[in-house]
């Protein structure tokens, strides 16, 4: 996606552009944190403030915003939708349950926290963080109840596995937005992201979980129903993936009850390996493309084939088609039920798509007004490392707004001009640095903070000591890995 404007929408000077950027970001922060506006509307408001203070014509600001919005939806929205469909089939078919149970039941004792981190990372590849939490929390609670390992020693690794994948690895929205905004290579970013993810999950998961469990005594909540008795019940708020209107036979009794009977009565485990291979297929295809671009000669038949197969849209579409058979059919869904699950995957991500789209518009106004160039020039003059700048900007927006997605979008827009001066691997590392910064210190203005607090039955203080510190460790360790990789790529 191009982020370079054909011509600037304003001829304002450096001081005016800096003021416009500061006030625009402040407007977004205040509208989200104080006025409690939805981030979609807050980003629109911030774009208007930016254009107004920068002296751009209203029509030019609107055109810039809508261009960025459309480009972002076209490049990122399709991938988010396809990834959500794979996650929905994984959840509704019982495939995620099968993966979790197979791995968790196969280990015990000191190895169980490591297994929990691994399974969280695996099913976290196609699932949004909130869905992964709903799927894993009942398993964590049951495992903690029947063993003497301890709730936090199991819960922290599970949360770490989900959070690291959510922030650093495509096809999650944050990494996809950063990749699109910076014109980074997706396959290479995926490969480097997985390299960073492994030590980050280990340190923030089993290692920190073992440390904090000794200092924050936490008993297993007595009521499992509060976190969803049926795994796969959808994201926070209890929304189901199944589109019930597509499945209901009018006049056949209560619609919701009927569909629950249809789906749960016929569901069977689609199998461990079919579920694992389905989850890994898009990742393997995209990785193969990234490796091919590094080691194979251009325009050879093999490289051309891998470039097509590893294109993100093709890879994720292949994953959806495979999931329809390996997860839907093998779980006993007929064609109509499979279609209903796929359709039901889209409404829960509508809010995410709107935020991402509006963020793309805000980013484009930043770039078209010339703010990005001003920041880039200042960073070069001050000799500030682009990776450090991207990380710090994302940290500031994350702490202020509580939104990792807003932090990623805003930081990527600000440092995008710097990306044009970097090599291909460095641009990928810049995307990862921004992703790491977007996870820094989740606290009371983040919906994920309250979700974890309620699911694990913790106080606010306990949640800060556990979840908030874990997120900070993920951010810092992830960024440290990025900086280490920058020395060798």
C-alpha positions, 0 to 999 in steps of 0.5 A: 500500500502506498503511503506517499502523497502525490502532493502535500495537502498543506504548505504549513511550516515545520512548527505548525505541522508539529503542533498539528500532530501533537494536538491531533494525537492529544485529541484522539487520546482525550476522546478515547480516554476521557470522552469515552468515544469509540476509537473509530470516531476518535480517529476521525476526530483526530484527523479533522483536528490535524487537517484544521490546525495544519491549514489544509483545505477541508476537502483535501483532508477528507480526500486524504482520509478516505484514500487512506481508509480505502487502501487500508481496508483493501490491504488489511481488511480482507486478511483479517476477515479470512483469518477470522474465518479460520479461527471461527471454524477452529473454535466451533468445530472443537479443533481448538479444544482437541489441540489443547486437551491433547497437549495438556493431557500429555504432560504434567508437573513442571512441564505443564506451564511450558505446554500451556505456553506452546498450545496458546501460541499455536492456537493464537496464530489464527485466533484473536486474543479475546477468542483465544482467552475464552477458549483457554481460560476454562482449560486453565482453570480445570487444569489448575483445579486438578493439579497442584501446579497453581493458577498463575503458573498456568494462566500467565504462560497461556496469556503470554502465548496469546499476547505475543502472537497477537502483537508480533505475528501476522495475520493479526490486525496490529502486525498487518497494519504496521506491515501495510503502512511501512510497505514491509515484506510480510513473509520476512516480517512473519519469519523474524516475528516468530524468531522474536516470539519464541524467547519472548513467550518463554521469558514472559510466560513460564519464567515470569509465571513461576516467579509471580505465582510465588508472590501473588497467591491466587485460588481457582475461581469457584464458578467456571460458567463465568468464563463460558462453559462451552469453549468456542463461545466467541469473543468477550461478551459471549457473542457466538461465531454461529450465524443463527439466522442462517441455521434456524428452521422457523417454527421448530421451537426456540431458535437459539436452543435449536441451533445449540442442539444442532451444533453441539449435538453433532460436533466431534473432535476433527482430530489433532493433526488435521487441526494443527496442519490447518492452523499452520498452512497459511503460516508455512506458505507465507514463510516459504514465500519469504524464504524463496525471496531470500534464497531463490533466483528471480523469475524461476518457476519454483520462486514464482509458484511460491510467491503466488502460494505465499501471497497473504490473501492466497495463503489465508484463502487456502487455509479457509478452504482447507478448514472447511474440510478438515474442521467443518466437515470432519466435525460433522457440520453440513454445508449450511452449518459450515457456511453459517460459522464462516458468516458468523466470524465476520460480525465480531470483527466489524469493530476491529475493521472500523478502527483499522480503517479509520486508523489508516485514514488518520495515518494518511492525513499525517503523511499527506500533511507532511508530518511524517517527513518532519518527524523523519528529518528530526529523527535523522538530525538527532541521530535517533534510531528508527527502531527506537523511535517507532517503539517509543511512539507506540509505547506512548500511544498505548499507555495513553489510549489503552489500544494496541491497534491505535498505537500501532496505526499512529506510530506506523504513520509517524515513522513511515517516511523513515521506512523509505530509507531502510533496507527490506529487513530493517523495515520488517524489524521496524514493524516488529518494534512498533508491535512490541511497543503497542503491548507495553503496560496494559492497565485500566484503560485497556479492555483486555485488562478487565477481561483478564481481571474478571476471568481469573478473579483477581483484584485490580492490584493483582491484575497490575502485578501479573497481567500488566507486568507480563505485558511490559515484559513482552514489550521490552523483551520483544523489542530487545530481540528486534534490536539484537536481530538488527545487528545481524540482518 
